[in-house]
Amino acid sequence: MTHTQLEERPVKQAMIRGLRMKCPNCGSGPIFRAYLKTRDHCPVCNEDLSHQRADDGPAYVTILVTGHIIAPLMFYVYFTFRPDPVVMALGFSAAFIAISLFVLPRLKGMFIALQWAKRMHGFGEVSDHESKPETAHS
């Protein structure tokens, strides 16, 4: 079976499941066995997740997203309340770390789900869960 003959996988649904840190195939099993350590297989549907290659992508996007959240808040707080610079630096540093720790695994889940949906890095192989067309016998 070639790549063009394989059934399309729903990208949006997979990305939402990845955002929820769930298996992109079934949406039930957890992707991670630790904070950022990916499971080799989904414990529910047995989907092979070992092909994922998220690498540094989630970290870069986490910094981008968190920076876009924190920067406007910094301007607002500074110009509205004029806090002491040390208090502001400590407060926003803690906020940046907290937001980053919350966002990072969710973005990694989305990266894995996108790779799964687009059949990248070995996710394109036909698995036992996907229906294989019946061969006609004459």
C-alpha positions in Angstrom: 0.0 0.0 0.0 1.5 3.3 -1.0 1.4 6.7 0.8 -1.2 8.0 -1.6 -3.5 5.0 -1.0 -3.5 5.4 2.7 -6.5 7.1 4.4 -6.2 10.7 5.4 -5.7 11.3 9.1 -7.6 14.2 10.6 -5.0 16.9 11.4 -7.3 19.2 13.5 -8.6 16.3 15.6 -5.1 15.0 16.1 -3.7 18.4 17.1 -6.5 18.8 19.7 -5.7 15.4 21.1 -2.1 16.3 21.2 -2.9 19.6 23.0 -4.7 17.5 25.6 -1.6 15.3 25.8 -3.5 12.2 24.6 -2.8 9.7 21.8 -3.5 11.2 18.4 -5.0 8.0 17.2 -7.6 7.1 19.9 -7.6 10.3 22.0 -7.8 8.3 25.2 -4.3 7.1 26.1 -1.7 9.5 27.5 1.2 10.4 25.2 3.7 10.9 28.0 4.9 8.6 30.8 6.8 11.4 32.5 6.7 15.2 32.1 8.2 15.2 28.6 9.1 11.5 28.1 7.0 10.0 25.3 5.6 6.6 25.6 6.7 4.0 23.0 3.1 2.8 22.5 -0.3 4.1 23.5 -1.6 2.0 26.4 -5.1 2.1 25.0 -4.9 1.5 21.3 -1.2 0.3 21.1 -0.4 3.0 18.5 3.4 3.1 18.0 4.5 6.6 19.2 8.3 5.8 19.1 8.6 7.5 15.7 8.1 11.0 17.1 10.9 13.5 16.4 9.7 16.7 18.2 13.3 17.7 19.0 13.6 21.5 19.8 10.4 22.6 18.0 8.2 22.6 21.1 10.8 24.6 23.1 11.1 27.3 20.4 7.3 27.7 20.0 6.9 27.7 23.8 9.4 30.6 24.1 7.6 32.4 21.3 4.1 31.9 22.8 5.1 32.7 26.4 7.0 35.8 25.3 3.9 37.0 23.5 1.9 36.6 26.6 4.4 38.1 29.1 5.6 41.1 27.0 2.3 43.0 26.9 1.7 42.2 30.5 5.1 43.6 31.4 4.3 46.9 29.6 0.9 47.1 31.2 2.1 46.4 34.7 5.1 48.8 34.4 3.2 51.7 33.0 0.1 51.2 35.3 1.7 50.4 38.6 5.4 51.4 38.3 6.6 48.5 40.5 10.2 48.2 41.8 12.4 46.7 39.0 13.6 43.8 41.2 10.0 42.9 42.1 8.9 43.1 38.5 11.9 41.0 37.3 11.3 38.3 39.9 7.6 38.3 39.4 7.7 38.1 35.6 10.5 35.6 35.7 8.4 33.3 37.9 5.4 33.9 35.6 7.5 33.1 32.5 8.7 29.8 34.0 5.3 28.8 35.2 3.6 29.5 31.8 6.5 27.7 30.0 6.2 24.6 32.2 2.5 24.5 31.5 2.7 25.1 27.7 5.7 23.0 26.8 4.2 19.4 27.1 1.0 20.5 25.4 3.0 21.9 22.4 5.1 18.8 22.3 1.9 16.7 22.2 0.7 18.9 19.3 4.0 18.4 17.4 3.8 14.6 17.9 0.1 14.6 16.8 1.0 16.7 13.7 3.7 14.2 12.8 1.3 11.3 13.2 -1.4 13.0 11.2 1.0 13.8 8.3 2.6 10.4 8.5 6.1 11.8 9.1 9.1 10.0 10.5 7.8 6.5 10.3 4.2 7.3 11.3 3.2 6.5 7.7 3.5 2.8 8.0 0.2 0.9 8.0 -0.7 -0.2 11.6 -2.9 -2.9 12.8 -5.6 -0.3 13.8 -6.0 1.1 10.3 -8.3 -0.8 7.9 -6.5 -2.6 5.1 -8.4 -3.0 1.9 -9.6 -6.5 1.2 -8.0 -8.2 -1.8 -10.4 -9.5 -4.3 -10.1 -13.2 -5.1 -11.2 -14.4 -8.5 
